[in-house]
Amino acid sequence: MTTRFNLDPTIPKVVIIAVLIFIEGIAIPAYTITTQGRMPDGIECLGFLLTATIQTVTYLLTFMQTGATEPKKT
């Protein structure tokens, strides 16, 4: 049994992972603050949201394709 990388993932798989990355971007810092015995304020919540958005967009940009094509070899 060998392990291979699937370099052509399906759309549902990409979407599921993007959602998990977004949730992780909010949940981990929120958990860190709540374990300190306090609730995050509005600025911190905005920071969580922006961080999660940046992480998700960066992940999704990995799959973006442009209209450029490879030059044909002659």
All heavy atoms as a GROMACS GRO file, in nm:
protein
  567
    1MET      N    1   0.085  -0.117   0.000
    1MET     CA    2   0.000   0.000   0.000
    1MET      C    3   0.089   0.124   0.000
    1MET      O    4   0.173   0.141   0.088
    1MET     CB    5  -0.087  -0.003   0.124
    1MET     CG    6  -0.186   0.106   0.129
    1MET     SD    7  -0.306   0.064   0.256
    1MET     CE    8  -0.344   0.224   0.314
    2THR      N    9   0.069   0.209  -0.100
    2THR     CA   10   0.150   0.330  -0.109
    2THR      C   11   0.062   0.452  -0.088
    2THR      O   12  -0.059   0.449  -0.110
    2THR     CB   13   0.218   0.340  -0.246
    2THR    OG1   14   0.117   0.347  -0.346
    2THR    CG2   15   0.309   0.221  -0.271
    3THR      N   16   0.125   0.561  -0.048
    3THR     CA   17   0.054   0.687  -0.029
    3THR      C   18   0.085   0.779  -0.145
    3THR      O   19   0.201   0.796  -0.182
    3THR     CB   20   0.100   0.753   0.103
    3THR    OG1   21   0.077   0.661   0.210
    3THR    CG2   22   0.024   0.880   0.129
    4ARG      N   23  -0.022   0.836  -0.202
    4ARG     CA   24  -0.004   0.928  -0.313
    4ARG      C   25  -0.078   1.058  -0.281
    4ARG      O   26  -0.174   1.059  -0.205
    4ARG     CB   27  -0.064   0.871  -0.442
    4ARG     CG   28   0.000   0.745  -0.491
    4ARG     CD   29  -0.061   0.697  -0.622
    4ARG     NE   30  -0.203   0.663  -0.605
    4ARG     CZ   31  -0.302   0.711  -0.681
    4ARG    NH1   32  -0.277   0.794  -0.779
    4ARG    NH2   33  -0.426   0.675  -0.660
    5PHE      N   34  -0.033   1.166  -0.340
    5PHE     CA   35  -0.103   1.293  -0.329
    5PHE      C   36  -0.201   1.306  -0.444
    5PHE      O   37  -0.166   1.282  -0.559
    5PHE     CB   38  -0.004   1.411  -0.334
    5PHE     CG   39   0.077   1.426  -0.210
    5PHE    CD1   40   0.210   1.390  -0.209
    5PHE    CD2   41   0.022   1.476  -0.095
    5PHE    CE1   42   0.286   1.403  -0.096
    5PHE    CE2   43   0.097   1.489   0.020
    5PHE     CZ   44   0.229   1.453   0.020
    6ASN      N   45  -0.324   1.343  -0.413
    6ASN     CA   46  -0.423   1.368  -0.517
    6ASN      C   47  -0.415   1.516  -0.552
    6ASN      O   48  -0.461   1.601  -0.477
    6ASN     CB   49  -0.563   1.332  -0.468
    6ASN     CG   50  -0.668   1.352  -0.573
    6ASN    OD1   51  -0.637   1.387  -0.687
    6ASN    ND2   52  -0.792   1.330  -0.536
    7LEU      N   53  -0.355   1.547  -0.665
    7LEU     CA   54  -0.336   1.686  -0.704
    7LEU      C   55  -0.455   1.742  -0.780
    7LEU      O   56  -0.451   1.855  -0.827
    7LEU     CB   57  -0.208   1.699  -0.786
    7LEU     CG   58  -0.080   1.657  -0.712
    7LEU    CD1   59   0.040   1.669  -0.803
    7LEU    CD2   60  -0.060   1.738  -0.586
    8ASP      N   61  -0.562   1.666  -0.792
    8ASP     CA   62  -0.683   1.711  -0.859
    8ASP      C   63  -0.802   1.682  -0.768
    8ASP      O   64  -0.882   1.592  -0.794
    8ASP     CB   65  -0.698   1.640  -0.994
    8ASP     CG   66  -0.806   1.702  -1.078
    8ASP    OD1   67  -0.840   1.820  -1.055
    8ASP    OD2   68  -0.858   1.633  -1.167
    9PRO      N   69  -0.818   1.759  -0.659
    9PRO     CA   70  -0.925   1.731  -0.564
    9PRO      C   71  -1.063   1.767  -0.620
    9PRO      O   72  -1.075   1.849  -0.710
    9PRO     CB   73  -0.890   1.818  -0.444
    9PRO     CG   74  -0.815   1.932  -0.503
    9PRO     CD   75  -0.739   1.874  -0.620
   10THR      N   76  -1.164   1.709  -0.564
   10THR     CA   77  -1.301   1.740  -0.605
   10THR      C   78  -1.347   1.870  -0.539
   10THR      O   79  -1.294   1.911  -0.435
   10THR     CB   80  -1.396   1.626  -0.566
   10THR    OG1   81  -1.394   1.614  -0.423
   10THR    CG2   82  -1.355   1.494  -0.630
   11ILE      N   83  -1.448   1.933  -0.597
   11ILE     CA   84  -1.499   2.059  -0.543
   11ILE      C   85  -1.555   2.043  -0.402
   11ILE      O   86  -1.526   2.125  -0.314
   11ILE     CB   87  -1.602   2.121  -0.640
   11ILE    CG1   88  -1.530   2.168  -0.766
   11ILE    CG2   89  -1.675   2.239  -0.575
   11ILE    CD1   90  -1.620   2.223  -0.874
   12PRO      N   91  -1.634   1.939  -0.374
   12PRO     CA   92  -1.684   1.925  -0.236
   12PRO      C   93  -1.571   1.911  -0.133
   12PRO      O   94  -1.580   1.966  -0.023
   12PRO     CB   95  -1.768   1.798  -0.240
   12PRO     CG   96  -1.809   1.783  -0.382
   12PRO     CD   97  -1.695   1.840  -0.462
   13LYS      N   98  -1.466   1.842  -0.169
   13LYS     CA   99  -1.353   1.825  -0.077
   13LYS      C  100  -1.286   1.961  -0.050
   13LYS      O  101  -1.253   1.993   0.064
   13LYS     CB  102  -1.252   1.726  -0.135
   13LYS     CG  103  -1.141   1.690  -0.042
   13LYS     CD  104  -1.055   1.581  -0.106
   13LYS     CE  105  -0.947   1.534  -0.014
   13LYS     NZ  106  -0.866   1.429  -0.075
   14VAL      N  107  -1.268   2.041  -0.153
   14VAL     CA  108  -1.208   2.174  -0.137
   14VAL      C  109  -1.296   2.261  -0.048
   14VAL      O  110  -1.247   2.330   0.041
   14VAL     CB  111  -1.185   2.240  -0.275
   14VAL    CG1  112  -1.146   2.386  -0.260
   14VAL    CG2  113  -1.079   2.165  -0.353
   15VAL      N  114  -1.427   2.257  -0.070
   15VAL     CA  115  -1.520   2.340   0.008
   15VAL      C  116  -1.521   2.296   0.154
   15VAL      O  117  -1.518   2.380   0.245
   15VAL     CB  118  -1.661   2.334  -0.053
   15VAL    CG1  119  -1.763   2.398   0.039
   15VAL    CG2  120  -1.662   2.401  -0.190
   16ILE      N  121  -1.524   2.167   0.179
   16ILE     CA  122  -1.524   2.118   0.317
   16ILE      C  123  -1.398   2.161   0.390
   16ILE      O  124  -1.403   2.208   0.504
   16ILE     CB  125  -1.540   1.964   0.320
   16ILE    CG1  126  -1.682   1.926   0.277
   16ILE    CG2  127  -1.508   1.906   0.457
   16ILE    CD1  128  -1.702   1.778   0.250
   17ILE      N  129  -1.284   2.148   0.326
   17ILE     CA  130  -1.158   2.188   0.390
   17ILE      C  131  -1.154   2.339   0.411
   17ILE      O  132  -1.106   2.387   0.514
   17ILE     CB  133  -1.037   2.137   0.310
   17ILE    CG1  134  -1.033   1.984   0.316
   17ILE    CG2  135  -0.907   2.196   0.362
   17ILE    CD1  136  -0.930   1.920   0.227
   18ALA      N  137  -1.207   2.417   0.316
   18ALA     CA  138  -1.211   2.563   0.331
   18ALA      C  139  -1.296   2.602   0.452
   18ALA      O  140  -1.259   2.690   0.530
   18ALA     CB  141  -1.264   2.627   0.204
   19VAL      N  142  -1.410   2.536   0.469
   19VAL     CA  143  -1.496   2.565   0.584
   19VAL      C  144  -1.425   2.528   0.714
   19VAL      O  145  -1.429   2.604   0.813
   19VAL     CB  146  -1.631   2.489   0.571
   19VAL    CG1  147  -1.710   2.494   0.701
   19VAL    CG2  148  -1.712   2.546   0.456
   20LEU      N  149  -1.357   2.414   0.715
   20LEU     CA  150  -1.284   2.375   0.836
   20LEU      C  151  -1.171   2.472   0.869
   20LEU      O  152  -1.147   2.504   0.986
   20LEU     CB  153  -1.229   2.232   0.820
   20LEU     CG  154  -1.333   2.121   0.819
   20LEU    CD1  155  -1.267   1.988   0.784
   20LEU    CD2  156  -1.405   2.114   0.952
   21ILE      N  157  -1.102   2.523   0.768
   21ILE     CA  158  -0.995   2.622   0.790
   21ILE      C  159  -1.054   2.750   0.846
   21ILE      O  160  -0.997   2.811   0.937
   21ILE     CB  161  -0.917   2.647   0.660
   21ILE    CG1  162  -0.829   2.527   0.628
   21ILE    CG2  163  -0.833   2.774   0.670
   21ILE    CD1  164  -0.759   2.534   0.494
   22PHE      N  165  -1.170   2.792   0.795
   22PHE     CA  166  -1.236   2.912   0.845
   22PHE      C  167  -1.274   2.896   0.992
   22PHE      O  168  -1.249   2.984   1.074
   22PHE     CB  169  -1.358   2.945   0.759
   22PHE     CG  170  -1.422   3.075   0.795
   22PHE    CD1  171  -1.369   3.194   0.746
   22PHE    CD2  172  -1.533   3.081   0.876
   22PHE    CE1  173  -1.427   3.316   0.779
   22PHE    CE2  174  -1.591   3.201   0.910
   22PHE     CZ  175  -1.539   3.319   0.861
   23ILE      N  176  -1.335   2.782   1.025
   23ILE     CA  177  -1.375   2.756   1.163
   23ILE      C  178  -1.253   2.752   1.254
   23ILE      O  179  -1.255   2.805   1.366
   23ILE     CB  180  -1.457   2.626   1.172
   23ILE    CG1  181  -1.592   2.645   1.102
   23ILE    CG2  182  -1.477   2.582   1.316
   23ILE    CD1  183  -1.671   2.517   1.083
   24GLU      N  184  -1.148   2.688   1.207
   24GLU     CA  185  -1.024   2.680   1.286
   24GLU      C  186  -0.967   2.819   1.311
   24GLU      O  187  -0.918   2.847   1.421
   24GLU     CB  188  -0.923   2.594   1.212
   24GLU     CG  189  -0.790   2.582   1.282
   24GLU     CD  190  -0.686   2.510   1.198
   24GLU    OE1  191  -0.693   2.518   1.074
   24GLU    OE2  192  -0.599   2.446   1.258
   25GLY      N  193  -0.974   2.907   1.211
   25GLY     CA  194  -0.921   3.043   1.226
   25GLY      C  195  -0.994   3.123   1.332
   25GLY      O  196  -0.938   3.217   1.389
   26ILE      N  197  -1.119   3.089   1.358
   26ILE     CA  198  -1.195   3.157   1.463
   26ILE      C  199  -1.186   3.082   1.595
   26ILE      O  200  -1.169   3.142   1.702
   26ILE     CB  201  -1.343   3.172   1.420
   26ILE    CG1  202  -1.352   3.268   1.302
   26ILE    CG2  203  -1.429   3.221   1.536
   26ILE    CD1  204  -1.490   3.280   1.242
   27ALA      N  205  -1.197   2.951   1.591
   27ALA     CA  206  -1.209   2.872   1.714
   27ALA      C  207  -1.082   2.871   1.800
   27ALA      O  208  -1.091   2.882   1.922
   27ALA     CB  209  -1.248   2.728   1.679
   28ILE      N  210  -0.967   2.859   1.737
   28ILE     CA  211  -0.844   2.847   1.816
   28ILE      C  212  -0.813   2.975   1.895
   28ILE      O  213  -0.790   2.969   2.016
   28ILE     CB  214  -0.726   2.801   1.729
   28ILE    CG1  215  -0.750   2.656   1.687
   28ILE    CG2  216  -0.593   2.815   1.802
   28ILE    CD1  217  -0.649   2.599   1.592
   29PRO      N  218  -0.813   3.094   1.831
   29PRO     CA  219  -0.788   3.213   1.913
   29PRO      C  220  -0.901   3.240   2.014
   29PRO      O  221  -0.874   3.288   2.125
   29PRO     CB  222  -0.775   3.327   1.813
   29PRO     CG  223  -0.813   3.275   1.681
   29PRO     CD  224  -0.818   3.126   1.690
   30ALA      N  225  -1.026   3.209   1.979
   30ALA     CA  226  -1.136   3.228   2.074
   30ALA      C  227  -1.119   3.136   2.194
   30ALA      O  228  -1.141   3.176   2.309
   30ALA     CB  229  -1.269   3.203   2.005
   31TYR      N  230  -1.077   3.013   2.170
   31TYR     CA  231  -1.053   2.919   2.279
   31TYR      C  232  -0.940   2.969   2.369
   31TYR      O  233  -0.949   2.962   2.492
   31TYR     CB  234  -1.019   2.781   2.222
   31TYR     CG  235  -0.980   2.681   2.327
   31TYR    CD1  236  -1.076   2.625   2.410
   31TYR    CD2  237  -0.847   2.645   2.346
   31TYR    CE1  238  -1.040   2.532   2.507
   31TYR    CE2  239  -0.810   2.554   2.442
   31TYR     CZ  240  -0.907   2.497   2.523
   31TYR     OH  241  -0.870   2.407   2.620
   32THR      N  242  -0.836   3.023   2.308
   32THR     CA  243  -0.722   3.075   2.386
   32THR      C  244  -0.766   3.186   2.480
   32THR      O  245  -0.727   3.190   2.596
   32THR     CB  246  -0.612   3.126   2.291
   32THR    OG1  247  -0.572   3.020   2.205
   32THR    CG2  248  -0.492   3.177   2.368
   33ILE      N  249  -0.849   3.275   2.431
   33ILE     CA  250  -0.894   3.388   2.514
   33ILE      C  251  -0.991   3.341   2.622
   33ILE      O  252  -0.983   3.385   2.737
   33ILE     CB  253  -0.956   3.497   2.426
   33ILE    CG1  254  -0.843   3.564   2.349
   33ILE    CG2  255  -1.035   3.598   2.508
   33ILE    CD1  256  -0.877   3.682   2.270
   34THR      N  257  -1.082   3.249   2.587
   34THR     CA  258  -1.178   3.205   2.688
   34THR      C  259  -1.112   3.121   2.797
   34THR      O  260  -1.162   3.117   2.910
   34THR     CB  261  -1.294   3.126   2.625
   34THR    OG1  262  -1.241   3.018   2.548
   34THR    CG2  263  -1.378   3.216   2.537
   35THR      N  264  -1.000   3.056   2.768
   35THR     CA  265  -0.930   2.982   2.874
   35THR      C  266  -0.860   3.076   2.971
   35THR      O  267  -0.819   3.031   3.079
   35THR     CB  268  -0.827   2.884   2.816
   35THR    OG1  269  -0.734   2.955   2.735
   35THR    CG2  270  -0.894   2.775   2.736
   36GLN      N  271  -0.848   3.202   2.935
   36GLN     CA  272  -0.791   3.302   3.025
   36GLN      C  273  -0.897   3.355   3.122
   36GLN      O  274  -0.868   3.441   3.205
   36GLN     CB  275  -0.732   3.419   2.947
   36GLN     CG  276  -0.616   3.380   2.859
   36GLN     CD  277  -0.572   3.493   2.767
   36GLN    OE1  278  -0.628   3.602   2.768
   36GLN    NE2  279  -0.471   3.467   2.687
   37GLY      N  280  -1.020   3.305   3.109
   37GLY     CA  281  -1.126   3.343   3.202
   37GLY      C  282  -1.200   3.469   3.162
   37GLY      O  283  -1.261   3.535   3.246
   38ARG      N  284  -1.196   3.506   3.034
   38ARG     CA  285  -1.268   3.624   2.989
   38ARG      C  286  -1.327   3.599   2.852
   38ARG      O  287  -1.289   3.505   2.784
   38ARG     CB  288  -1.177   3.746   2.986
   38ARG     CG  289  -1.064   3.737   2.887
   38ARG     CD  290  -0.973   3.861   2.895
   38ARG     NE  291  -0.868   3.856   2.794
   38ARG     CZ  292  -0.880   3.902   2.671
   38ARG    NH1  293  -0.992   3.958   2.630
   38ARG    NH2  294  -0.780   3.894   2.586
   39MET      N  295  -1.421   3.684   2.815
   39MET     CA  296  -1.483   3.675   2.682
   39MET      C  297  -1.412   3.773   2.589
   39MET      O  298  -1.369   3.880   2.631
   39MET     CB  299  -1.631   3.711   2.691
   39MET     CG  300  -1.714   3.609   2.766
   39MET     SD  301  -1.710   3.445   2.691
   39MET     CE  302  -1.803   3.473   2.544
   40PRO      N  303  -1.396   3.736   2.462
   40PRO     CA  304  -1.332   3.828   2.367
   40PRO      C  305  -1.420   3.951   2.343
   40PRO      O  306  -1.542   3.942   2.340
   40PRO     CB  307  -1.318   3.745   2.240
   40PRO     CG  308  -1.394   3.621   2.258
   40PRO     CD  309  -1.431   3.609   2.401
   41ASP      N  310  -1.353   4.066   2.327
   41ASP     CA  311  -1.429   4.187   2.298
   41ASP      C  312  -1.452   4.199   2.147
   41ASP      O  313  -1.412   4.112   2.069
   41ASP     CB  314  -1.360   4.312   2.354
   41ASP     CG  315  -1.221   4.334   2.298
   41ASP    OD1  316  -1.188   4.277   2.194
   41ASP    OD2  317  -1.144   4.411   2.360
   42GLY      N  318  -1.515   4.306   2.105
   42GLY     CA  319  -1.552   4.323   1.965
   42GLY      C  320  -1.432   4.329   1.871
   42GLY      O  321  -1.434   4.272   1.762
   43ILE      N  322  -1.328   4.398   1.912
   43ILE     CA  323  -1.208   4.410   1.828
   43ILE      C  324  -1.142   4.274   1.811
   43ILE      O  325  -1.096   4.240   1.701
   43ILE     CB  326  -1.108   4.511   1.890
   43ILE    CG1  327  -1.171   4.651   1.898
   43ILE    CG2  328  -0.978   4.514   1.814
   43ILE    CD1  329  -1.201   4.713   1.762
   44GLU      N  330  -1.136   4.197   1.917
   44GLU     CA  331  -1.076   4.063   1.907
   44GLU      C  332  -1.160   3.973   1.816
   44GLU      O  333  -1.104   3.898   1.734
   44GLU     CB  334  -1.063   4.001   2.046
   44GLU     CG  335  -0.956   4.068   2.130
   44GLU     CD  336  -0.958   4.023   2.275
   44GLU    OE1  337  -1.067   3.988   2.325
   44GLU    OE2  338  -0.850   4.023   2.336
   45CYS      N  339  -1.292   3.982   1.826
   45CYS     CA  340  -1.378   3.901   1.738
   45CYS      C  341  -1.359   3.941   1.593
   45CYS      O  342  -1.356   3.854   1.504
   45CYS     CB  343  -1.524   3.918   1.779
   45CYS     SG  344  -1.564   3.836   1.934
   46LEU      N  345  -1.345   4.070   1.566
   46LEU     CA  346  -1.318   4.115   1.430
   46LEU      C  347  -1.184   4.061   1.382
   46LEU      O  348  -1.171   4.018   1.268
   46LEU     CB  349  -1.320   4.268   1.423
   46LEU     CG  350  -1.292   4.330   1.286
   46LEU    CD1  351  -1.399   4.287   1.187
   46LEU    CD2  352  -1.284   4.480   1.297
   47GLY      N  353  -1.085   4.059   1.470
   47GLY     CA  354  -0.955   4.003   1.436
   47GLY      C  355  -0.964   3.855   1.403
   47GLY      O  356  -0.901   3.807   1.309
   48PHE      N  357  -1.044   3.780   1.479
   48PHE     CA  358  -1.064   3.638   1.451
   48PHE      C  359  -1.125   3.620   1.313
   48PHE      O  360  -1.081   3.534   1.235
   48PHE     CB  361  -1.159   3.572   1.552
   48PHE     CG  362  -1.118   3.582   1.696
   48PHE    CD1  363  -1.212   3.565   1.795
   48PHE    CD2  364  -0.987   3.608   1.733
   48PHE    CE1  365  -1.177   3.572   1.929
   48PHE    CE2  366  -0.951   3.616   1.866
   48PHE     CZ  367  -1.046   3.599   1.964
   49LEU      N  368  -1.227   3.700   1.283
   49LEU     CA  369  -1.296   3.690   1.156
   49LEU      C  370  -1.204   3.722   1.038
   49LEU      O  371  -1.202   3.651   0.938
   49LEU     CB  372  -1.418   3.782   1.156
   49LEU     CG  373  -1.510   3.773   1.036
   49LEU    CD1  374  -1.575   3.635   1.031
   49LEU    CD2  375  -1.614   3.881   1.041
   50LEU      N  376  -1.126   3.829   1.053
   50LEU     CA  377  -1.034   3.867   0.945
   50LEU      C  378  -0.924   3.763   0.925
   50LEU      O  379  -0.889   3.730   0.811
   50LEU     CB  380  -0.973   4.004   0.974
   50LEU     CG  381  -1.070   4.122   0.965
   50LEU    CD1  382  -1.001   4.250   1.008
   50LEU    CD2  383  -1.128   4.135   0.827
   51THR      N  384  -0.872   3.710   1.034
   51THR     CA  385  -0.770   3.606   1.024
   51THR      C  386  -0.824   3.481   0.956
   51THR      O  387  -0.760   3.424   0.867
   51THR     CB  388  -0.716   3.571   1.164
   51THR    OG1  389  -0.663   3.688   1.225
   51THR    CG2  390  -0.609   3.464   1.157
   52ALA      N  391  -0.943   3.440   0.995
   52ALA     CA  392  -1.004   3.322   0.934
   52ALA      C  393  -1.030   3.345   0.785
   52ALA      O  394  -1.010   3.256   0.702
   52ALA     CB  395  -1.134   3.288   1.005
   53THR      N  396  -1.073   3.466   0.749
   53THR     CA  397  -1.098   3.498   0.609
   53THR      C  398  -0.969   3.494   0.528
   53THR      O  399  -0.966   3.437   0.418
   53THR     CB  400  -1.164   3.637   0.597
   53THR    OG1  401  -1.286   3.636   0.673
   53THR    CG2  402  -1.194   3.671   0.453
   54ILE      N  403  -0.863   3.551   0.581
   54ILE     CA  404  -0.734   3.551   0.510
   54ILE      C  405  -0.684   3.407   0.490
   54ILE      O  406  -0.636   3.371   0.383
   54ILE     CB  407  -0.631   3.636   0.585
   54ILE    CG1  408  -0.668   3.783   0.573
   54ILE    CG2  409  -0.489   3.612   0.533
   54ILE    CD1  410  -0.587   3.874   0.662
   55GLN      N  411  -0.694   3.325   0.594
   55GLN     CA  412  -0.651   3.186   0.582
   55GLN      C  413  -0.732   3.112   0.476
   55GLN      O  414  -0.676   3.036   0.394
   55GLN     CB  415  -0.667   3.113   0.715
   55GLN     CG  416  -0.569   3.155   0.821
   55GLN     CD  417  -0.597   3.089   0.954
   55GLN    OE1  418  -0.708   3.044   0.980
   55GLN    NE2  419  -0.497   3.084   1.039
   56THR      N  420  -0.863   3.133   0.474
   56THR     CA  421  -0.949   3.064   0.378
   56THR      C  422  -0.922   3.111   0.236
   56THR      O  423  -0.913   3.029   0.144
   56THR     CB  424  -1.097   3.087   0.415
   56THR    OG1  425  -1.117   3.045   0.550
   56THR    CG2  426  -1.189   3.009   0.324
   57VAL      N  427  -0.908   3.241   0.216
   57VAL     CA  428  -0.880   3.294   0.082
   57VAL      C  429  -0.745   3.243   0.032
   57VAL      O  430  -0.732   3.204  -0.085
   57VAL     CB  431  -0.885   3.448   0.082
   57VAL    CG1  432  -0.829   3.506  -0.045
   57VAL    CG2  433  -1.029   3.495   0.103
   58THR      N  434  -0.646   3.239   0.118
   58THR     CA  435  -0.515   3.188   0.078
   58THR      C  436  -0.526   3.042   0.035
   58THR      O  437  -0.466   3.002  -0.066
   58THR     CB  438  -0.415   3.201   0.194
   58THR    OG1  439  -0.407   3.338   0.233
   58THR    CG2  440  -0.278   3.150   0.155
   59TYR      N  441  -0.601   2.963   0.107
   59TYR     CA  442  -0.621   2.822   0.070
   59TYR      C  443  -0.692   2.811  -0.065
   59TYR      O  444  -0.650   2.735  -0.152
   59TYR     CB  445  -0.702   2.751   0.178
   59TYR     CG  446  -0.748   2.613   0.138
   59TYR    CD1  447  -0.659   2.508   0.128
   59TYR    CD2  448  -0.882   2.589   0.107
   59TYR    CE1  449  -0.701   2.382   0.090
   59TYR    CE2  450  -0.924   2.463   0.069
   59TYR     CZ  451  -0.833   2.360   0.061
   59TYR     OH  452  -0.876   2.236   0.022
   60LEU      N  453  -0.797   2.889  -0.084
   60LEU     CA  454  -0.873   2.881  -0.208
   60LEU      C  455  -0.795   2.932  -0.329
   60LEU      O  456  -0.815   2.886  -0.440
   60LEU     CB  457  -1.005   2.956  -0.194
   60LEU     CG  458  -1.105   2.891  -0.098
   60LEU    CD1  459  -1.228   2.980  -0.080
   60LEU    CD2  460  -1.145   2.753  -0.146
   61LEU      N  461  -0.705   3.028  -0.308
   61LEU     CA  462  -0.622   3.077  -0.418
   61LEU      C  463  -0.530   2.969  -0.474
   61LEU      O  464  -0.487   2.977  -0.588
   61LEU     CB  465  -0.539   3.198  -0.374
   61LEU     CG  466  -0.615   3.329  -0.362
   61LEU    CD1  467  -0.524   3.437  -0.306
   61LEU    CD2  468  -0.674   3.371  -0.493
   62THR      N  469  -0.504   2.868  -0.395
   62THR     CA  470  -0.422   2.756  -0.441
   62THR      C  471  -0.486   2.688  -0.562
   62THR      O  472  -0.417   2.638  -0.649
   62THR     CB  473  -0.408   2.652  -0.327
   62THR    OG1  474  -0.354   2.717  -0.213
   62THR    CG2  475  -0.317   2.538  -0.367
   63PHE      N  476  -0.618   2.690  -0.568
   63PHE     CA  477  -0.691   2.618  -0.672
   63PHE      C  478  -0.734   2.708  -0.788
   63PHE      O  479  -0.800   2.662  -0.880
   63PHE     CB  480  -0.813   2.549  -0.612
   63PHE     CG  481  -0.775   2.453  -0.504
   63PHE    CD1  482  -0.788   2.486  -0.371
   63PHE    CD2  483  -0.722   2.329  -0.536
   63PHE    CE1  484  -0.752   2.399  -0.272
   63PHE    CE2  485  -0.684   2.240  -0.437
   63PHE     CZ  486  -0.699   2.275  -0.304
   64MET      N  487  -0.698   2.836  -0.782
   64MET     CA  488  -0.740   2.928  -0.888
   64MET      C  489  -0.662   2.900  -1.016
   64MET      O  490  -0.542   2.880  -1.013
   64MET     CB  491  -0.716   3.073  -0.845
   64MET     CG  492  -0.760   3.174  -0.949
   64MET     SD  493  -0.730   3.341  -0.893
   64MET     CE  494  -0.882   3.369  -0.806
   65GLN      N  495  -0.735   2.901  -1.125
   65GLN     CA  496  -0.672   2.881  -1.255
   65GLN      C  497  -0.691   3.007  -1.337
   65GLN      O  498  -0.796   3.070  -1.332
   65GLN     CB  499  -0.734   2.763  -1.329
   65GLN     CG  500  -0.708   2.631  -1.263
   65GLN     CD  501  -0.771   2.516  -1.339
   65GLN    OE1  502  -0.843   2.537  -1.435
   65GLN    NE2  503  -0.746   2.395  -1.295
   66THR      N  504  -0.588   3.045  -1.410
   66THR     CA  505  -0.599   3.161  -1.497
   66THR      C  506  -0.629   3.115  -1.638
   66THR      O  507  -0.625   2.996  -1.669
   66THR     CB  508  -0.468   3.242  -1.496
   66THR    OG1  509  -0.363   3.159  -1.546
   66THR    CG2  510  -0.433   3.288  -1.355
   67GLY      N  511  -0.653   3.208  -1.727
   67GLY     CA  512  -0.681   3.174  -1.865
   67GLY      C  513  -0.554   3.144  -1.944
   67GLY      O  514  -0.560   3.108  -2.060
   68ALA      N  515  -0.440   3.161  -1.880
   68ALA     CA  516  -0.314   3.137  -1.950
   68ALA      C  517  -0.297   2.988  -1.978
   68ALA      O  518  -0.335   2.904  -1.899
   68ALA     CB  519  -0.197   3.187  -1.866
   69THR      N  520  -0.239   2.959  -2.092
   69THR     CA  521  -0.213   2.820  -2.127
   69THR      C  522  -0.064   2.800  -2.147
   69THR      O  523   0.011   2.895  -2.169
   69THR     CB  524  -0.286   2.781  -2.257
   69THR    OG1  525  -0.243   2.867  -2.362
   69THR    CG2  526  -0.436   2.793  -2.239
   70GLU      N  527  -0.025   2.678  -2.139
   70GLU     CA  528   0.115   2.644  -2.161
   70GLU      C  529   0.148   2.659  -2.310
   70GLU      O  530   0.066   2.622  -2.394
   70GLU     CB  531   0.142   2.499  -2.117
   70GLU     CG  532   0.124   2.474  -1.970
   70GLU     CD  533   0.233   2.535  -1.886
   70GLU    OE1  534   0.349   2.538  -1.934
   70GLU    OE2  535   0.203   2.582  -1.776
   71PRO      N  536   0.265   2.711  -2.341
   71PRO     CA  537   0.301   2.720  -2.482
   71PRO      C  538   0.320   2.579  -2.541
   71PRO      O  539   0.367   2.488  -2.473
   71PRO     CB  540   0.432   2.797  -2.482
   71PRO     CG  541   0.483   2.792  -2.343
   71PRO     CD  542   0.365   2.766  -2.253
   72LYS      N  543   0.279   2.564  -2.665
   72LYS     CA  544   0.292   2.434  -2.730
   72LYS      C  545   0.436   2.410  -2.771
   72LYS      O  546   0.503   2.500  -2.821
   72LYS     CB  547   0.202   2.427  -2.852
   72LYS     CG  548   0.055   2.429  -2.818
   72LYS     CD  549  -0.029   2.414  -2.942
   72LYS     CE  550  -0.175   2.415  -2.904
   72LYS     NZ  551  -0.261   2.404  -3.021
   73LYS      N  552   0.482   2.290  -2.748
   73LYS     CA  553   0.617   2.253  -2.788
   73LYS      C  554   0.614   2.212  -2.934
   73LYS      O  555   0.529   2.134  -2.977
   73LYS     CB  556   0.669   2.140  -2.700
   73LYS     CG  557   0.684   2.180  -2.556
   73LYS     CD  558   0.739   2.066  -2.473
   73LYS     CE  559   0.750   2.109  -2.329
   73LYS     NZ  560   0.803   2.006  -2.245
   74THR      N  561   0.708   2.265  -3.009
   74THR     CA  562   0.713   2.230  -3.151
   74THR      C  563   0.822   2.132  -3.182
   74THR      O  564   0.912   2.108  -3.110
   74THR     CB  565   0.734   2.357  -3.238
   74THR    OG1  566   0.851   2.422  -3.194
   74THR    CG2  567   0.613   2.446  -3.225
   0.00000   0.00000   0.00000
